[in-house]
Amino acid sequence: MKEGIHPNYRDVVFVDQSNGFQFVTRSTLQTKESIEIDGKKMPLVKLETTSESHPFYTGTQKSIDNLGGRVEKFRNKFAHLKK
């Protein structure tokens, strides 16, 4: 790679704010915060949600069909309009 034209690609710590889950990966993100892990000071990026807390990945996602029969109630209400 040419010197001076690429962003600094380094290890960065990402923290899930909802549950405290941390993971380290490489990134070019710029941040003002840092954290020390294993005696090494690394940039810190705070996230609102990650795969550890998102309902789709944790299996707690709700289906519209399972929300107390709302879909069935709608279908019954407007069944007479069906041709």
LUMSEFI-385165 format. One record per residue: residue number from 1; z, y, x of N, C-alpha, C in turn; residue in three letters. Coordinates in Angstrom, 3 decimals. Atoms other than C-alpha are relative to their C-alpha. Example, Ala and Ser with C-alpha at 12.3 -4.5 7.8 and 13.67 -1.06 7.14 Angstrom:
! LUMSEFI-385165
PAFI pos      npz      npy      npx     capz     capy     capx      cpz      cpy      cpx code
PAFI   1    0.000   -1.190    0.890    7.800   -4.500   12.300    0.000    1.200    0.900  ala
PAFI   2   -0.060   -1.190   -0.820    7.140   -1.060   13.670    0.730    1.090   -0.770  ser
//
This chain:
! LUMSEFI-385165
PAFI pos      npz      npy      npx     capz     capy     capx      cpz      cpy      cpx code
PAFI   1    0.000   -1.175    0.833    0.000    0.000    0.000    0.000    1.242    0.880  met
PAFI   2    0.022   -1.256   -0.738   -0.633    3.551    1.113    1.360    0.682   -0.096  lys
PAFI   3   -1.274   -0.704   -0.037    2.406    5.555    2.145   -0.065    1.288   -0.814  glu
PAFI   4   -0.147   -1.271    0.664    3.557    8.430   -0.071   -0.663    0.147   -1.362  gly
PAFI   5    0.648   -0.152    1.305    1.503    7.722   -3.221    0.587   -0.912   -1.071  ile
PAFI   6   -0.593    0.931    0.951    3.490    4.921   -4.862    1.466    0.340   -0.237  his
PAFI   7   -1.424   -0.250    0.259    6.884    5.316   -6.593    0.866   -1.038    0.711  pro
PAFI   8   -0.951    0.872   -0.684    9.952    3.748   -5.028    0.311   -1.211   -0.885  asn
PAFI   9   -0.210    1.242    0.748   10.059    0.101   -6.250    1.208   -0.696    0.591  tyr
PAFI  10   -1.257    0.522   -0.542   13.609   -1.172   -5.894    0.786   -0.729   -1.073  arg
PAFI  11   -0.891    0.675    0.949   16.392   -3.209   -7.495    0.709    1.048   -0.863  asp
PAFI  12   -0.658   -0.891    0.954   17.814   -1.531  -10.628    0.853   -0.855   -0.927  val
PAFI  13   -0.900    0.693    0.923   20.746   -2.580  -12.829   -0.209    0.580   -1.396  val
PAFI  14    0.123   -0.391    1.407   20.158   -2.483  -16.603    1.238   -0.503   -0.727  phe
PAFI  15   -1.227    0.348    0.732   23.234   -2.474  -18.871   -0.242    0.209   -1.488  val
PAFI  16    0.077   -0.072    1.453   23.241   -3.219  -22.599    1.272    0.691   -0.491  asp
PAFI  17   -1.158   -0.767    0.451   25.528   -0.607  -24.189    0.758   -0.684   -1.127  gln
PAFI  18   -0.674    0.610    1.145   26.299   -2.747  -27.242    0.931   -1.139    0.381  ser
PAFI  19   -0.868    1.121   -0.354   27.826   -5.703  -25.398    0.349   -0.080    1.494  asn
PAFI  20   -0.358   -0.026   -1.416   28.051   -4.838  -21.681   -0.799   -0.948    0.875  gly
PAFI  21    0.831    0.928   -0.773   25.449   -7.420  -20.593   -0.763    0.762    1.087  phe
PAFI  22    0.684   -0.632   -1.133   24.028   -6.546  -17.154   -1.008   -0.954    0.598  gln
PAFI  23    0.941    0.782   -0.781   20.960   -7.732  -15.322   -0.683    0.888    1.022  phe
PAFI  24    0.642   -0.718   -1.090   19.239   -6.738  -12.111   -1.458   -0.435    0.065  val
PAFI  25    1.425    0.267   -0.168   15.481   -6.471  -11.804   -0.585    1.129    0.833  thr
PAFI  26    0.639   -1.043   -0.799   13.015   -4.439   -9.815   -0.746    0.948   -0.927  arg
PAFI  27    0.612   -1.009    0.845   11.726   -1.178  -11.265   -0.255    1.272    0.800  ser
PAFI  28    0.250   -1.318   -0.598   10.397    2.279  -10.441    0.698    1.103   -0.789  thr
PAFI  29   -0.700   -1.001    0.812   12.588    4.009  -13.057    0.899    0.877    0.868  leu
PAFI  30   -0.865   -0.949   -0.696   14.339    7.122  -11.786    1.228    0.255   -0.858  gln
PAFI  31   -1.241   -0.226    0.714   17.981    7.595  -12.764    0.985    0.749    0.883  thr
PAFI  32   -1.012   -0.753   -0.740   20.894    9.813  -11.782    1.281   -0.800    0.164  lys
PAFI  33   -1.216    0.809   -0.046   23.551    7.158  -12.374   -0.181   -1.183    0.935  glu
PAFI  34    0.054    1.182   -0.860   24.438    4.314  -10.048    1.243   -0.850   -0.241  ser
PAFI  35   -1.101    0.957    0.155   26.707    1.272   -9.989    0.049   -0.857    1.250  ile
PAFI  36   -0.142    0.853   -1.167   28.081   -0.923   -7.244    0.177   -1.448   -0.453  glu
PAFI  37   -0.060    1.428    0.310   27.430   -4.659   -7.559   -0.105   -0.772    1.308  ile
PAFI  38   -0.041    0.816   -1.221   28.314   -7.151   -4.820   -0.017    0.861    1.252  asp
PAFI  39   -0.084   -0.888   -1.149   29.059   -4.261   -2.463   -1.265    0.791    0.270  gly
PAFI  40    1.278   -0.688   -0.164   25.591   -2.817   -2.955   -0.135    1.054   -1.094  lys
PAFI  41    0.156   -1.073    0.968   25.019    0.558   -4.655   -1.439    0.002   -0.508  lys
PAFI  42    1.332    0.067    0.614   22.105    0.367   -7.122   -0.104    0.991   -1.140  met
PAFI  43    0.197   -0.886    1.155   20.583    2.705   -9.719    0.372   -0.730   -1.296  pro
PAFI  44   -0.453    0.555    1.269   21.893    2.188  -13.271   -0.816    0.587   -1.147  leu
PAFI  45    0.713   -0.416    1.200   19.851    2.309  -16.493    0.746   -0.584   -1.195  val
PAFI  46   -0.722    0.444    1.191   21.705    2.145  -19.826   -0.986   -0.188   -1.147  lys
PAFI  47    0.881    0.335    1.115   19.935    0.475  -22.759    0.821   -0.178   -1.268  leu
PAFI  48   -0.692    0.190    1.271   20.857    0.440  -26.438   -0.016   -1.455   -0.432  glu
PAFI  49    0.096    1.404    0.386   19.675   -3.133  -26.963   -0.845   -0.758    1.010  thr
PAFI  50    0.765    0.887   -0.870   18.390   -6.040  -24.916   -0.185   -1.323   -0.733  thr
PAFI  51    0.182    1.311    0.624   17.456   -9.634  -25.604    1.339   -0.680   -0.293  ser
PAFI  52   -1.328    0.570    0.244   21.201  -10.426  -25.514    0.636    0.524   -1.283  glu
PAFI  53   -0.617   -0.562    1.200   21.952   -8.206  -28.512   -0.985    0.217   -1.152  ser
PAFI  54    0.984   -0.227    1.055   18.705   -7.879  -30.489   -0.009   -1.178   -0.971  his
PAFI  55   -0.072    1.081    0.991   18.799   -9.874  -33.764   -1.136   -1.017    0.090  pro
PAFI  56    1.116    0.944   -0.104   15.364  -11.421  -33.195    0.274   -1.061    1.052  phe
PAFI  57   -0.233    0.940   -1.100   16.420  -13.023  -29.909    1.302   -0.771   -0.141  tyr
PAFI  58   -1.281    0.684    0.140   19.976  -13.926  -30.922    0.027   -0.958   -1.180  thr
PAFI  59    0.062    0.904    1.137   18.905  -15.735  -34.097    0.771    0.490   -1.206  gly
PAFI  60   -0.749   -0.534    1.131   20.850  -13.458  -36.426   -0.872    0.882   -0.889  thr
PAFI  61    0.919   -0.802    0.804   17.767  -11.813  -37.903   -0.023   -0.521   -1.429  gln
PAFI  62    0.003    0.377    1.403   17.727  -11.794  -41.703   -1.414    0.042   -0.546  lys
PAFI  63    1.303    0.046    0.650   14.682  -12.764  -43.691    0.098    0.698   -1.340  ser
PAFI  64    0.014   -0.710    1.279   13.727  -10.686  -46.710    0.169   -0.976   -1.171  ile
PAFI  65   -0.133    0.994    1.057   13.601  -13.892  -48.787    1.431   -0.479   -0.178  asp
PAFI  66   -1.381    0.485    0.055   17.265  -14.637  -48.037    1.005    1.093   -0.355  asn
PAFI  67   -0.910   -1.101    0.292   18.720  -11.307  -49.151    0.398    0.040   -1.470  leu
PAFI  68   -0.544    0.034    1.351   20.247  -12.344  -52.464   -1.040   -0.054   -1.096  gly
PAFI  69    1.001    0.166    1.029   17.057  -13.133  -54.335   -0.740    1.265   -0.393  gly
PAFI  70    0.674   -1.257    0.317   15.591   -9.631  -54.190   -1.481   -0.202   -0.294  arg
PAFI  71    1.428    0.239    0.192   12.047  -10.897  -53.878   -0.237   -0.697   -1.335  val
PAFI  72    0.138    0.729    1.257   12.480  -13.317  -56.767    0.278    0.918   -1.192  glu
PAFI  73   -0.317   -0.952    1.059   14.074  -10.581  -58.895   -1.185    0.947   -0.242  lys
PAFI  74    1.179   -0.858    0.119   11.077   -8.316  -58.202   -1.147   -0.731   -0.682  phe
PAFI  75    1.097    0.787    0.594    8.601  -11.067  -59.067    0.224   -0.224   -1.492  arg
PAFI  76   -0.306    0.206    1.419   10.355  -11.776  -62.354   -0.170    1.288   -0.805  asn
PAFI  77    0.071   -1.280    0.698   10.510   -8.106  -63.293   -1.455    0.394   -0.292  lys
PAFI  78    1.388   -0.421    0.142    6.773   -7.558  -62.788   -0.972   -1.148   -0.261  phe
PAFI  79    0.853    1.166    0.281    5.474  -11.008  -63.754   -0.963    0.257   -1.143  ala
PAFI  80    0.860   -0.270    1.153    4.044   -9.680  -67.023   -1.242    0.828    0.380  his
PAFI  81    1.145   -0.796   -0.437    1.676   -7.367  -65.071   -1.044   -0.827    0.743  leu
PAFI  82    0.903    0.886   -0.739    0.121  -10.280  -63.221   -1.126   -0.489   -0.916  lys
PAFI  83    1.137    0.417    0.826   -3.380  -11.101  -64.536   -0.602   -1.278    0.502  lys
//
